[in-house]
């Protein structure tokens, strides 16, 4: 077990060894006291919720089953070239892809979840690219219930941006790096396809036929996120405690009234109490929050029955269940397609974990400049596909600095195409049938409704019509030639390609959301329907967004904390 608790000075944290059996706390014994709020999951949302609740004066316990991540949390996973710094691999934006290649303790093991998820302080915000696009107002107005429309969440957006400003200039020297792909994409989309170039941080509502530079949540050339912002203010409070290495098995509840949580910590089982007026908030993520609820006797009847029959839960009697069929329903992940593009002007760049080019290593270490100050995406663009019924499907593209899989020569980059808001295909969180009941996504998450694949195929076909191809017989300096999907492909041929599993299609992006949605699974105050004091505040409650989900999840955390405090009259 590794523990961090409130600190008078955050810098003191750096003097502690996370592996040592040391607990620094100004709250006394965290296992024996009653808490006003217990937040499960120190991730993208949970940290924000815990910070805001403790700021309002509630005694707040934040539980995380994983361990350290950033250097500021005493994370020590790092290549040798970082050994004389206080940074871990998490702090370096250019190393984010290396996390997904394995050989790390930052992600959850297969015994926890059958999906790539973070089990570390900061959650998925500690392992993703850090893309930080603000959703357009229409995402809140069209897909979320009353109380969560754009006018309602605007104060939460304002608070978030104040704490974590968006960044479009990543390198401290003011230069943009790895720009050959950006320039080629810009020539293609703005000069040939008629896309408008915009600043996405300044014009978040512009998402139709627009192109621009990525927006990130970095801080001074390093990864940002709630660990470096909200957590640091929470750690200074006497009424806050963060406990890592603490896996919550289930919420202790009777008739939907939670009295605490059952935790495994230091190989010991402990029951942690919440006060009579207190709240338990699950912020474990869109797959693990439904799992926690199901293990706690809250969820679909058939799932609770299976768990009870296997004695895999203390809630073996149906009289102890809170039936909520919407727990785990509506799980969403962006369907994605990789399109490999090659051109004579392209200079591909592949990040190295252990051995960066000496010049790039020096630039990052000396001044937080160079390619390692960002995560490899050099540009982004959006559009919509309109339907006869007035609805529309969002589509997004990003350009990466290198090729992928079989196409990795020096003149290749990767276009990643997502389906986003308005999609009809969703799945659900399921528990494995092998008796271990490990949570994961159902098999129908992607393209279960054929309209979605047709929309994405239509989008790819439309931009291909303007692609300035470069062939040996007809070279074009700024040309781009698709390598794994012919430019002349019909919509039907593209449909077939993107729906056939391969290294380039139907792969999980791990942008999981929407598995316990506002208005159905939870009410407008984020409280689980059928319970008295059990809440979910994380990606689970957010409907599919037009953009990468991180910004929207952080907004939901700000708004969710506000809603809980309003319930308590604070």
Buried (B, 14 or more C-beta within 10 A) or exposed (E): BBBBBBBEEEEEBEEBEBEEEEBBBBBEEBBEBBBBBBBBBBBBBBBBBBBBBBBBEBBBBBBBBBBBBBBBBBBBBBBEBBEEEBBBBBBBBBBBBBBEEEEBBBBBEEEBBBBBBBBBBBBBBBBBBBBBBBBBBBBBBBBBBEBBBBEBBBEBBEBBBEBBEBBBBBBBBEEBBBBBBBBBBBBBBBEBBEBBEBBBBEBBBBBBBBBBBBBBBBBEBBBBBBBBBBBBBBBBBEBBBBBBBBBBBBBBBEEBBBBBBBBBBEEEEBEBBBBEEBBBBBBBBBBBBBBBBBBBBBBBEEBBEBBBEEEBBBBBEEEBBBBBBBBBBBBBBBBBBBBBBBBBBBEBBEBBBEEBEEEBBBBBBEEBBBBBBBBBBBBBBBBBBEEEEEEBBBBBBBBBBBBBEEBEEEBBBBBBBBBBBBBBBBBBBBBEEEEEBBBBBBEEBBBBEEBBBBBBBBBBBBBBEEBBBBEEEEEBEBBBBBBBBEBEBEBEBBBBBBBEEEEBBBBBBBBBBBBBBBBBBBBBBBBBBBBBBBBBBBBBBBBBBBBBBBBBBBBBBBBBBBBBBEEBEE
